[in-house]
Amino acid sequence: NAPPTDAGRRPDKAGRFHGQTNTYGKEAFSPDAVVRMLGLASSWWDDAPNVGTYNVPPRGRLIFVGDTHGQLEDVLWMFFKYGVPSRVNQYMFIGDIVDRGGHALDILLLLFAFKRDDPASVHILRGNHEDSTTCSMYGFKAELETKFSATDEGGWVYTFITNQVLPLLPLGAVVGERGHGVVMFVIHGGVPVRLPGQTGPIMVADIERLNRKVVTTQNQQSPEDLLMFNLLWADPLKQGEEGKGPRGRGNTFTEEDTMRFCRANGVSCVIRAHQPPSDLHGFEYQHQNRCITVFSASNYCGNLGNKGGVLICDFQSYAQSGPMAKEHWAPAWPQLQELCRDPANNIVTATGEQRQRVAMSVEADSANQDSSARALEQVTNKAIDEICRQKEALYQAFAQSDLQDSGMVSLSVWEEVMATCLPNVPKVWLDLAGFWRLSEPVQYVQFLHRFQILADMGNHRNSTHVDLLTKMSELRANISDTHADHLLATLDQDFSGSVDLREFEVFLRKNQVEVPQWQAAALFEAMVMSLGRNPGVEDIILALALVGVVHPRSPDSFRMNNLCKMIGEGIIRTGKTLVGFFRQWDTDHNGWLRCSELEWAIRQGVPEVCQKLAPGDPQAIVMYIDNGGVANDRISLIEFLRAVGPPSVARALHYALIGELLKPVYFHKPMLISFMSAYDPASSNTVNLDEFRAGLEEMNRQLNGQGWKRLSSNQVNAICEIASGGGHYVQYRDFLGSLKASDTERRKASLDVVRFAMRSAFG
């Protein structure tokens, strides 16, 4: 009768999802029985080292388990799927057994029972939640107080566990024999860095000298306190990230930190837990596979939607290939109960092969509970692929149907365009519109932009791939209220009247927009090509004002938008440039147009247009332009150009940038793998950057002969930059396998859930 865990949506109820309020002591285990069982900790760990040394059992295996956080169903399901703990099927739990879910006590009792009967069958390390301060806040204390009666039984059991059991748990482990294959350092958090007085990598000997037997690691008074805290709280940095973690978290460590730690301590990699991977898998490879995260609580806190994972070290293979990652999705309690009642599924007597078959069937059934939704999702995946393949054609079709240059089309026009341009997708466009939550009218630039080919390197290392259209939107926002002369001077730094790539890159950096070198070059090249001429500084500023994600405007703004375009056309007919017109009517030369200045400019500067306007239109147009940017009773050059700029220029820019840089690679992965294999006869999965570039050039040559647009040199270099993560080598199979046609809005929603869960978990 246990309710499902829902600690993600209801953090105030953490630890209470167990269905045994005030009855646990009578129906399950008395407080005395709990204390007797968990009291065995002193016999196992009183004299144990801080970092234990282990080997994978001969003719057996060792299974690493990450955070379980009171989710007993995951532990039972892992034991069913991968076998119960034994001397030849050992488990190592890497901390965070307690808090969040309502069955942390049950997990502890179960693990202690296995270890009592065979001490080699289960190994337990300490996590950051095995801590009296953390337990009191995030659910374990509440679990004990609600499971036992309303007297003080829950309180003294809690005090016993947090004072005499959890502080004894070892901090880490070294698994494997140095000099004989893969050797793994196992710790809950990660590699401590930037500690007071630290001059080099932390050594295992430093960890051994710590007094681990403290009830909380939150008292960070001494260097030793900080070292222990970071061992349990540290997180790996992704490539390109900088700095420390959020307040209350441990320091973050880089790829270089991981490499130095491994070299100094003679280990191959760091195995850790502590956080669900951002891509919602049960494991994540980072830092050139030297830092491996495992997280075992599937659908963490009842709402994350992630898979659980384990890392299996099989004696026959791990020394050469390292741990093997496996994933699971634990069934709900009723299904798990029904499964265990079947004698054929006896967790002890059923063979591993039988259990694997049952597990595959159960997890497949769970995945197909709603077949119609799954069918629509399959069509969705096909549609996303085809949208990414035909994005330029779709954009042209939408733009041709958008007679008012509003950036919008009706839902019926959207459906017609999609059906015409994507004939290979089943005609369920209105269903897909509902699935994607499209509204009337459809903002087609925003719609097309949400579907992108991404290099999601979360399981191996992180990509340097950036979203260029979003970066341009960020840039426009950053410069939207900038003084006109300052804008011109920071873009045209040598005052030549034109802008080159170096000046553009400096301009990006000065305005806090980070774009890797070759992707910046590809972006600049696309802008220049779309303008159709050798652009001057005014052309580039116009492009910066017009390009970017189009944000919704009400249908009432259509008329104002059209009037602004009329004004822009009128200015151009006078022989002036738009920038020149702006500067001419900036009569006080302060770099902006006051609203009164712009209204006067409209009336006096384009009189033939003004004659067509209603009496109140000039003032309304000024307010419309001001409200379209930073509403502060003055108009910047960027705000002015965005309002009156030619739609033809905006269309050309969006067409140039809406396409997918990685499209030819994504749709021709087998071709590229065959080229890479010639440079990698040992099948090591690694080529150097020059070899990868040569393979791209050969693919480029062949595709050009098949009618594909040839990639420019800048685009080839940008793809190399993405694939290598800015390094000198490319793990090409990993990179190509990571490419996905993605719905970025759904992906962002998933990441938001991850961030919410992490905030809930760590404050």
C-alpha positions, 0 to 999 in steps of 0.5 A, a space after each residue: 500500500 506504499 504510495 509512489 514517491 512524489 518528493 519532486 513536486 511535494 518536497 515538504 512530504 519527503 520521507 513520508 511516502 511509505 504507507 506505514 505511518 505509526 505502524 512500522 514498529 509493529 508490522 515490520 521491525 521494532 526499534 530494537 530490531 532496527 538498532 541491533 541490525 544497524 549496530 553491526 556497522 561498528 563490527 564492519 567499519 570501526 577499524 576500516 580505512 577511509 578508502 577501502 581496496 577491492 578487486 572484482 571477484 574472480 569468475 564474478 562481478 562487481 556492480 556500482 550503484 549510485 543514489 537510490 534516495 529511499 526508492 526501495 523499488 529501484 533496489 529490489 528491481 536491480 536485485 531482480 534484474 542483475 541478481 541478489 548480492 553474493 560473494 560472486 555478484 557483489 554490489 557497491 553502493 556509492 552513497 545517498 541511500 537516505 532522504 527523499 523517498 520513504 524507504 531508506 530505512 528498508 534499504 539500509 536494513 536489506 543491505 545490512 542483512 546481506 552483509 551480515 550473511 556474507 560481508 563480501 556481498 555488499 559494500 557501502 560508501 558514504 554520500 553527502 546525504 548520510 549526514 545528520 544535517 542533511 538527513 534532518 532537512 531532506 526526509 530521512 528524519 521524517 521517515 523515521 518519525 512517521 514510521 514509528 509511533 508518536 512517542 520518541 522511538 523515531 527520534 532515538 532511532 534517528 539519533 542512533 543511526 546518524 551518530 553511530 552508523 552513518 559516520 562509520 561508512 567509508 568515504 571511498 574505494 580503489 577497485 582493481 589492482 594497479 598495473 593490471 588493467 583498469 583501476 577505479 577510484 570510487 567516491 560519492 562527489 568527486 575530485 576536491 580542488 582549490 582547497 586552502 593550501 592545496 598545491 597539487 592533486 589530492 592524494 589517496 593518502 591525504 584522504 586516509 588521514 581524515 577523521 571521517 567519523 563525524 556526524 556532519 560534514 557541514 562544519 567547514 572550519 579546517 582544510 580537512 573539513 573542506 576536503 571531506 566536504 568536497 569529496 562528497 559534494 563536488 561536481 564535474 564541470 562540463 567543457 566551457 564551464 567555469 567557476 565554483 558550484 552554487 552556494 552550498 555545493 562543493 567546488 567543481 572540478 575540470 577535465 584537467 583536474 580529473 586527469 591530474 588526480 588519476 595520474 597522481 594516484 595511479 588510477 584509470 578513472 573516477 566513478 561517482 554518483 551524486 547527481 542525475 545526468 542532465 540527459 536523463 540517462 542513468 549514467 554519464 561519461 565525462 572528461 574523456 571517459 575518466 569521470 563516470 557518473 552513475 545514478 540509480 533512482 529511476 524517475 527520481 523523486 517521482 517526477 524527473 523521468 530519468 532512467 536509473 543506471 548501474 555500472 557492471 564490472 565483469 571479471 572477464 572484461 572490465 580490465 580491458 574495457 572498464 565498467 559496462 553501463 546498464 539502465 533500468 526503469 523500476 516498475 510501480 509497487 503493484 506491478 512489482 508485487 504481482 511480479 514477485 508473487 509469481 513462483 516462476 520469478 523467484 529472485 533466488 531460484 530463477 536463472 539470470 537469463 530468466 530474470 533478464 527476459 522477465 525484466 525486458 518484458 516488464 520494462 517494455 510493457 511499461 514503455 508501451 502502456 499508452 500505445 497511441 501516445 507512443 505511436 504519435 511520438 514515433 511520428 513526431 520523431 520522423 517529423 522532427 527529422 524531416 523538419 531538420 532536413 527541409 528547414 530551408 524549404 519550409 522557411 521559404 514556403 512560410 515566408 511566401 505565404 506570409 504576405 504581411 511579413 509578420 513572421 506568422 501564418 495561420 494554423 491552416 496555412 501551417 498545416 498546408 505548408 507542412 503537408 506539402 513540403 514533408 510528404 513522407 510524414 503521415 498527415 497528422 499535422 493537427 495532432 502534432 500541432 496539439 502535441 507541440 502546443 502550437 497556438 494561432 497564429 504560428 510564429 514560423 521562425 520560432 517554430 522552425 528554430 525549436 527543432 535542431 540537430 544537436 551534438 549531445 555529448 552528455 554520455 562522453 564529454 560536452 559539446 562546444 556546439 552553440 545555437 547561433 540564432 539564439 546567440 544573435 538574439 542574446 547579442 541584440 538584447 545586449 546592445 538594444 539600448 546602446 548609444 549609436 556612436 558607441 555601437 558603431 565604434 565598437 563594431 568598426 574598430 579601425 574606422 574603415 567603414 567596413 567590418 571584418 571577422 576579427 572585429 566581429 569576434 571582438 564585438 561579440 566578446 565585448 558584448 558578453 556573447 561567447 561563440 567558439 572561434 570557427 562557429 563565429 566565423 561561420 556565423 559572420 560568413 552566413 551574414 555576409 553572404 545573405 547581404 549579397 555584397 561586401 557589407 559596410 558597418 551600417 549593413 552589419 548593424 542592420 543585420 544584427 538588429 533584424 536577425 534572431 528569434 522572433 518573439 510573439 506580438 499581438 495581432 493588433 500590432 500588425 498594422 503598426 508593423 506595416 506602418 514601420 516598414 512603410 517608413 523604412 521604405 520611404 527613408 530609403 527612397 529619399 536616398 538616405 541610409 536608415 542609420 544615416 536618417 537616425 543620426 540626422 534626426 538625433 538633433 541633440 547628438 546624444 546617441 538616441 532619439 527622444 520620442 519627440 525627435 522620432 515623431 518629428 523625424 517621421 513628420 518632416 523626414 518622410 512627408 509622403 509617407 506621413 501624408 498617408 498616416 492617420 493624425 495619431 499614427 506618428 505618436 503611436 508608431 513611436 510608442 510601438 518602436 519604444 515598447 518593442 525594445 527597452 521601454 524608456 522613452 527613447 529609441 536606440 539605433 537597434 530598436 529603430 532598425 529592427 522596426 523599420 528595416 527591410 523585410 527582404 533583408 530579414 528574410 535573407 538573414 533568417 534563411 541563412 541562419 535557420 539551416 543546420 550546420 550539422 545536417 550533412 553529417 547527421 544524414 550521412 553518418 555511415 559515409 563519414 564513419 567509413 572515411 574515418 575507419 581508413 584513418 583508424 585501422 585499430 578501431 580505437 574510435 579516435 582520429 586527430 583533427 586533421 584526419 577528421 577534417 580530411 574525412 569531412 572534406 571527402 564527404 563534402 566532395 561526394 555530397 556536392 556531386 550528389 546535389 548537396 550544397 558544399 560546406 565552406 571552409 569555415 563550416 568544415 572547421 566549425 564542425 571540427 570544432 564541435 566534434 572535438 570539443 575544441 580539442 585536438 582529437 575526435 572520438 568520431 563514433 561517439 560524436 556521430 552517435 550523439 547527433 540527434 534531431 531534437 525538439 529543443 523546447 521539450 529538451 529544455 523542459 526536461 532540463 528545467 525539471 533536472 534543475 528543479 530536482 537539484 535545487 530541491 535536493 541541495 537547496 
